[in-house]
């Protein structure tokens, strides 16, 4: 999706993530929405929960409360508690969140705002000739070619799966495989 802010947004399929509910001390499950962010010089994947979209919405509404932009802000899809782990509802919410985020990037004032740039993990500095941190991060895993999430994946240049295979799996060396007599 092309727009005047040069930010493109693409959603991947949602992921169910198991966590630990600290209030009730039992496992809980939440949904992560992988978002591919493409700017003029970078392409990477971020993963966000619905709660983070809600926080972004609150920050943007507070920031533009007294301006004409406020009336043009898209509505965040509502939070649903019953059946929120249903694949149909998750897919529907993904589509609505994608539409919401794309509409935000189409509003010039919002697309340049701190809350949206922070949410999308966009670091300014690459367009004026000075390299910002994002300018040095590869967009794809050097091992498998998959888009990288911002953070450790982008800094290492390796996706989590390849990182685990490359760094965490025990390797056999010629010394280990040699038979002793």
TORKELUM-120934 format. One line per field, with one value per residue: x, y, z of N, C-alpha, C in turn; residue in one letter. Coordinates in nm, 3 decimals, decimal comma. Layout:
! TORKELUM-120934
n_c1 <- X:...
n_c2 <- Y:...
n_c3 <- Z:...
ca_c1 <- X:...
ca_c2 <- Y:...
ca_c3 <- Z:...
c_c1 <- X:...
c_c2 <- Y:...
c_c3 <- Z:...
res <- a:...
END
This chain:
! TORKELUM-120934
n_c1 <- 0,085:0,070:0,148:0,142:0,326:0,527:0,532:0,468:0,238:0,196:0,015:0,075:-0,031:-0,204:-0,056:-0,082:0,014:0,156:0,156:0,225:-0,006:0,017:-0,150:-0,343:-0,185:-0,166:-0,126:-0,171:-0,317:-0,245:-0,287:-0,061:0,006:0,174:0,339:0,450:0,664:0,737:0,960:1,114:1,381:1,400:1,285:1,101:0,980:0,742:0,592:0,282:0,053:-0,306:-0,354:-0,140:-0,204:-0,432:-0,320:-0,164:-0,371:-0,496:-0,285:-0,250:-0,502:-0,505:-0,293:-0,383:-0,616:-0,717:-0,719:-0,794:-0,739:-0,826:-1,096:-1,068:-0,950:-0,924:-1,144:-1,056:-1,077:-1,317:-1,251:-1,289:-1,412:-1,543:-1,504:-1,265:-1,045:-1,117:-1,057:-1,188:-1,278:-1,030:-0,905:-1,078:-1,041:-0,769:-0,782:-0,927:-0,755:-0,538:-0,649:-0,707:-0,445:-0,327:-0,487:-0,413:-0,148:-0,192:-0,274:-0,114:-0,012:-0,033:0,119:0,374:0,403:0,528:0,415:0,315:0,544:0,708:0,555:0,564:0,828:1,010:1,302:1,414:1,634:1,762:1,703:1,828:2,088:2,244:2,310:2,075:2,001:1,832:1,910:2,126:2,039:1,967:1,705:1,620:1,655:1,979:2,026:1,788:1,624:1,382:1,159:1,278:1,214:1,205:1,459:1,636:1,648:1,683:1,920:2,103:2,077:1,961:1,685:1,465:1,429:1,645:1,849:1,826:1,886:2,144:2,298:2,214:2,182:2,359:2,676:2,862:3,201:3,500:3,675:3,504:3,366:3,557:3,671:3,781:4,067
n_c2 <- -0,118:0,208:0,536:0,886:0,915:0,737:0,496:0,161:-0,095:-0,430:-0,708:-1,019:-1,360:-1,395:-1,489:-1,725:-1,688:-1,832:-1,748:-1,637:-1,584:-1,350:-1,256:-1,454:-1,677:-1,886:-2,051:-1,840:-1,723:-1,525:-1,314:-1,239:-0,998:-1,008:-0,756:-0,638:-0,383:-0,141:0,094:0,373:0,294:0,057:-0,271:-0,466:-0,682:-0,642:-0,741:-0,721:-0,689:-0,673:-0,497:-0,317:-0,183:-0,053:0,117:0,279:0,402:0,554:0,732:0,873:0,990:1,156:1,326:1,459:1,578:1,846:1,929:1,951:1,708:1,513:1,447:1,296:1,063:0,709:0,451:0,236:-0,116:-0,274:-0,418:-0,758:-0,984:-1,227:-1,527:-1,449:-1,591:-1,729:-1,852:-1,735:-1,485:-1,376:-1,358:-1,177:-0,953:-0,905:-0,817:-0,580:-0,437:-0,406:-0,242:-0,019:0,063:0,120:0,334:0,522:0,571:0,703:0,955:1,245:1,407:1,233:1,017:1,115:1,143:1,104:0,893:0,703:0,649:0,539:0,315:0,169:0,122:0,281:0,447:0,767:0,946:0,839:0,965:1,209:1,183:1,120:0,825:0,637:0,401:0,204:0,200:0,035:-0,218:-0,535:-0,630:-0,885:-1,226:-1,355:-1,622:-1,766:-1,589:-1,483:-1,212:-0,988:-0,934:-0,628:-0,533:-0,782:-0,974:-0,817:-0,682:-0,891:-1,001:-1,239:-1,459:-1,574:-1,855:-1,948:-1,846:-2,001:-2,250:-2,204:-2,098:-2,207:-2,480:-2,779:-2,826:-3,048:-3,108:-3,177:-3,292:-3,395:-3,592:-3,776:-4,104:-4,264:-4,452
n_c3 <- 0,000:-0,096:0,010:0,099:0,303:0,267:0,403:0,420:0,499:0,584:0,682:0,840:0,901:1,212:1,530:1,787:2,116:2,396:2,735:3,070:3,315:3,546:3,743:3,806:3,813:3,617:3,297:3,013:2,707:2,425:2,135:1,878:1,635:1,348:1,174:0,874:0,806:0,576:0,469:0,296:0,301:0,445:0,550:0,764:1,029:1,280:1,589:1,738:2,010:2,064:2,272:2,252:2,017:2,109:2,302:2,134:1,988:2,191:2,259:2,017:1,983:2,207:2,139:1,907:1,987:1,997:1,733:1,376:1,268:1,440:1,383:1,156:1,226:1,219:1,347:1,609:1,602:1,814:2,141:2,211:2,441:2,479:2,316:2,204:2,123:1,905:1,581:1,360:1,457:1,526:1,274:1,152:1,319:1,264:0,996:1,033:1,204:1,035:0,836:0,996:1,078:0,832:0,749:0,940:0,862:0,628:0,692:0,693:0,910:1,127:1,042:1,066:1,333:1,668:1,836:1,644:1,489:1,686:1,760:1,521:1,521:1,387:1,313:1,286:1,060:0,842:0,601:0,567:0,500:0,718:0,890:1,061:1,328:1,211:0,947:0,922:0,965:0,835:0,607:0,568:0,676:0,686:0,650:0,574:0,435:0,521:0,627:0,879:1,227:1,411:1,645:1,829:1,622:1,388:1,453:1,473:1,222:1,166:1,167:1,434:1,425:1,264:1,422:1,654:1,545:1,452:1,670:1,916:1,900:1,964:1,820:1,617:1,615:1,423:1,605:1,802:1,661:1,593:1,644:1,936:2,018
ca_c1 <- 0,000:0,153:0,084:0,230:0,428:0,625:0,528:0,377:0,203:0,143:-0,004:0,085:-0,129:-0,185:0,007:-0,122:0,132:0,127:0,229:0,192:-0,091:0,073:-0,256:-0,406:-0,080:-0,186:-0,091:-0,271:-0,286:-0,281:-0,260:0,035:-0,019:0,298:0,320:0,568:0,673:0,830:0,984:1,196:1,511:1,399:1,170:1,118:0,856:0,719:0,479:0,210:-0,072:-0,416:-0,335:-0,048:-0,281:-0,520:-0,235:-0,133:-0,492:-0,513:-0,181:-0,277:-0,623:-0,464:-0,205:-0,457:-0,747:-0,762:-0,691:-0,887:-0,701:-0,900:-1,218:-1,032:-0,886:-1,006:-1,185:-0,990:-1,176:-1,341:-1,197:-1,393:-1,366:-1,601:-1,464:-1,154:-0,944:-1,176:-0,983:-1,267:-1,272:-0,891:-0,882:-1,156:-0,972:-0,646:-0,820:-0,967:-0,635:-0,459:-0,716:-0,687:-0,307:-0,305:-0,552:-0,329:-0,030:-0,236:-0,293:0,024:0,029:-0,023:0,229:0,501:0,396:0,610:0,351:0,308:0,681:0,754:0,480:0,616:0,971:1,082:1,400:1,442:1,775:1,817:1,670:1,906:2,229:2,300:2,253:2,015:2,021:1,758:1,975:2,227:1,977:1,921:1,562:1,589:1,748:2,090:2,027:1,671:1,560:1,255:1,167:1,322:1,149:1,296:1,515:1,746:1,656:1,741:2,057:2,186:2,064:1,915:1,553:1,471:1,444:1,784:1,934:1,824:1,956:2,286:2,370:2,173:2,191:2,498:2,743:2,967:3,325:3,578:3,734:3,400:3,322:3,665:3,660:3,901:4,121
ca_c2 <- 0,000:0,326:0,658:1,002:0,910:0,635:0,382:0,058:-0,188:-0,559:-0,798:-1,164:-1,431:-1,380:-1,600:-1,744:-1,691:-1,872:-1,671:-1,670:-1,483:-1,326:-1,229:-1,577:-1,779:-1,999:-2,013:-1,765:-1,717:-1,400:-1,314:-1,143:-0,964:-0,970:-0,648:-0,604:-0,239:-0,109:0,238:0,396:0,228:-0,062:-0,361:-0,551:-0,730:-0,619:-0,820:-0,640:-0,737:-0,578:-0,397:-0,215:-0,102:0,031:0,222:0,372:0,478:0,652:0,834:0,956:1,071:1,264:1,419:1,538:1,608:1,982:1,965:1,900:1,570:1,424:1,401:1,206:0,942:0,588:0,386:0,111:-0,222:-0,291:-0,534:-0,857:-1,075:-1,359:-1,588:-1,372:-1,680:-1,795:-1,820:-1,646:-1,351:-1,329:-1,319:-1,055:-0,844:-0,878:-0,734:-0,448:-0,369:-0,368:-0,125:0,090:0,108:0,182:0,466:0,613:0,610:0,789:1,091:1,297:1,453:1,115:0,934:1,173:1,163:1,019:0,767:0,606:0,609:0,451:0,190:0,098:0,106:0,352:0,540:0,869:0,977:0,785:1,043:1,333:1,152:1,060:0,692:0,602:0,260:0,117:0,194:-0,069:-0,347:-0,602:-0,650:-1,027:-1,320:-1,392:-1,766:-1,821:-1,486:-1,436:-1,077:-0,987:-0,846:-0,529:-0,578:-0,874:-1,035:-0,722:-0,653:-1,008:-1,035:-1,377:-1,478:-1,655:-1,997:-1,971:-1,817:-2,119:-2,357:-2,170:-2,067:-2,278:-2,624:-2,825:-2,858:-3,148:-3,065:-3,295:-3,353:-3,471:-3,704:-3,873:-4,214:-4,284:-4,589
ca_c3 <- 0,000:-0,109:0,057:0,095:0,409:0,229:0,495:0,374:0,605:0,541:0,795:0,821:0,983:1,357:1,601:1,925:2,203:2,534:2,834:3,209:3,375:3,679:3,840:3,849:3,818:3,527:3,160:2,938:2,566:2,360:1,992:1,825:1,495:1,279:1,078:0,795:0,786:0,468:0,449:0,177:0,308:0,531:0,555:0,880:1,088:1,423:1,638:1,835:2,069:2,051:2,377:2,201:1,923:2,191:2,360:2,024:1,960:2,299:2,246:1,898:2,011:2,300:2,069:1,809:2,046:1,967:1,594:1,276:1,239:1,529:1,317:1,047:1,279:1,205:1,472:1,644:1,623:1,958:2,212:2,240:2,545:2,456:2,190:2,146:2,067:1,789:1,458:1,274:1,515:1,516:1,135:1,129:1,388:1,188:0,880:1,083:1,254:0,918:0,778:1,092:1,072:0,700:0,748:1,019:0,784:0,518:0,745:0,694:1,043:1,213:0,992:1,112:1,478:1,754:1,877:1,535:1,454:1,793:1,747:1,404:1,546:1,282:1,365:1,187:1,043:0,720:0,482:0,555:0,476:0,839:0,908:1,188:1,358:1,120:0,817:0,923:0,988:0,713:0,604:0,559:0,740:0,596:0,629:0,504:0,353:0,577:0,684:1,018:1,323:1,467:1,772:1,823:1,489:1,293:1,492:1,442:1,081:1,159:1,229:1,556:1,393:1,222:1,537:1,739:1,476:1,436:1,793:2,035:1,880:1,978:1,694:1,628:1,553:1,382:1,724:1,870:1,581:1,578:1,738:2,018:2,017
c_c1 <- 0,089:0,078:0,188:0,340:0,539:0,638:0,426:0,360:0,145:0,130:0,016:-0,024:-0,100:-0,125:-0,047:0,004:0,089:0,215:0,189:0,112:-0,045:-0,033:-0,315:-0,310:-0,113:-0,154:-0,206:-0,227:-0,328:-0,239:-0,160:0,003:0,113:0,268:0,452:0,561:0,777:0,838:1,072:1,326:1,511:1,272:1,196:0,983:0,855:0,600:0,413:0,086:-0,180:-0,398:-0,243:-0,115:-0,372:-0,442:-0,197:-0,253:-0,513:-0,412:-0,210:-0,399:-0,592:-0,384:-0,282:-0,596:-0,801:-0,739:-0,797:-0,860:-0,786:-1,023:-1,191:-0,969:-0,978:-1,039:-1,108:-1,098:-1,194:-1,278:-1,314:-1,337:-1,418:-1,560:-1,345:-1,044:-0,998:-1,099:-1,058:-1,260:-1,131:-0,861:-0,956:-1,089:-0,844:-0,676:-0,855:-0,847:-0,545:-0,517:-0,694:-0,546:-0,275:-0,368:-0,472:-0,210:-0,066:-0,260:-0,154:0,071:0,051:0,098:0,365:0,507:0,481:0,543:0,347:0,448:0,738:0,685:0,535:0,767:1,055:1,174:1,432:1,593:1,832:1,798:1,757:2,055:2,297:2,233:2,200:2,035:1,951:1,827:2,079:2,167:1,933:1,771:1,525:1,697:1,856:2,094:1,910:1,596:1,428:1,270:1,201:1,236:1,252:1,347:1,631:1,761:1,726:1,887:2,151:2,184:2,016:1,779:1,567:1,494:1,588:1,882:1,942:1,903:2,107:2,361:2,334:2,179:2,336:2,554:2,844:3,088:3,402:3,637:3,631:3,360:3,431:3,649:3,792:3,941:4,178
c_c2 <- 0,123:0,447:0,768:0,998:0,810:0,523:0,285:-0,045:-0,314:-0,648:-0,942:-1,227:-1,413:-1,506:-1,606:-1,760:-1,733:-1,792:-1,716:-1,554:-1,463:-1,301:-1,358:-1,697:-1,904:-1,954:-1,938:-1,761:-1,582:-1,408:-1,205:-1,122:-0,921:-0,868:-0,625:-0,455:-0,214:0,043:0,252:0,316:0,097:-0,144:-0,457:-0,587:-0,695:-0,705:-0,743:-0,712:-0,631:-0,464:-0,284:-0,125:-0,005:0,146:0,326:0,461:0,588:0,766:0,928:1,044:1,185:1,370:1,512:1,579:1,745:2,023:1,906:1,754:1,472:1,365:1,301:1,075:0,822:0,530:0,256:0,004:-0,248:-0,419:-0,630:-0,957:-1,216:-1,410:-1,521:-1,461:-1,760:-1,755:-1,724:-1,503:-1,293:-1,281:-1,189:-0,935:-0,806:-0,786:-0,593:-0,369:-0,324:-0,244:-0,002:0,149:0,175:0,321:0,567:0,661:0,699:0,933:1,148:1,335:1,334:1,031:0,986:1,187:1,062:0,889:0,661:0,557:0,514:0,315:0,105:0,073:0,165:0,453:0,640:0,888:0,929:0,874:1,166:1,307:1,094:0,926:0,677:0,453:0,167:0,103:0,082:-0,208:-0,409:-0,627:-0,798:-1,109:-1,361:-1,541:-1,816:-1,718:-1,435:-1,293:-1,084:-0,895:-0,746:-0,582:-0,673:-0,936:-0,942:-0,691:-0,768:-1,042:-1,177:-1,387:-1,571:-1,803:-2,029:-1,944:-1,939:-2,232:-2,331:-2,160:-2,153:-2,430:-2,668:-2,864:-2,968:-3,097:-3,190:-3,368:-3,442:-3,596:-3,810:-3,982:-4,231:-4,431:-4,625
c_c3 <- 0,000:-0,056:0,062:0,200:0,378:0,330:0,439:0,485:0,543:0,663:0,752:0,906:1,130:1,418:1,743:2,008:2,342:2,628:2,972:3,265:3,519:3,785:3,895:3,851:3,737:3,385:3,092:2,793:2,511:2,214:1,958:1,678:1,431:1,170:1,006:0,768:0,678:0,455:0,325:0,181:0,387:0,513:0,670:0,936:1,236:1,463:1,751:1,884:2,049:2,151:2,330:2,097:2,000:2,255:2,255:1,995:2,065:2,286:2,129:1,922:2,108:2,227:1,975:1,856:2,004:1,823:1,500:1,242:1,319:1,461:1,205:1,096:1,263:1,342:1,490:1,659:1,772:2,013:2,236:2,339:2,523:2,319:2,125:2,090:1,949:1,663:1,366:1,326:1,506:1,375:1,102:1,195:1,315:1,070:0,924:1,136:1,139:0,851:0,865:1,079:0,938:0,692:0,829:0,938:0,666:0,563:0,772:0,835:1,138:1,173:1,038:1,264:1,553:1,793:1,767:1,496:1,560:1,783:1,634:1,413:1,434:1,348:1,256:1,173:0,912:0,598:0,463:0,533:0,599:0,861:1,049:1,210:1,259:0,986:0,809:0,936:0,857:0,721:0,606:0,629:0,642:0,567:0,545:0,420:0,406:0,629:0,833:1,102:1,373:1,601:1,750:1,684:1,391:1,326:1,454:1,293:1,059:1,228:1,350:1,527:1,352:1,336:1,627:1,674:1,472:1,569:1,914:2,023:1,896:1,842:1,719:1,553:1,511:1,502:1,795:1,792:1,563:1,684:1,813:2,014:2,150
res <- x:x:x:x:x:x:x:x:x:x:x:x:x:x:x:x:x:x:x:x:x:x:x:x:x:x:x:x:x:x:x:x:x:x:x:x:x:x:x:x:x:x:x:x:x:x:x:x:x:x:x:x:x:x:x:x:x:x:x:x:x:x:x:x:x:x:x:x:x:x:x:x:x:x:x:x:x:x:x:x:x:x:x:x:x:x:x:x:x:x:x:x:x:x:x:x:x:x:x:x:x:x:x:x:x:x:x:x:x:x:x:x:x:x:x:x:x:x:x:x:x:x:x:x:x:x:x:x:x:x:x:x:x:x:x:x:x:x:x:x:x:x:x:x:x:x:x:x:x:x:x:x:x:x:x:x:x:x:x:x:x:x:x:x:x:x:x:x:x:x:x:x:x:x:x:x:x:x:x:x:x
END
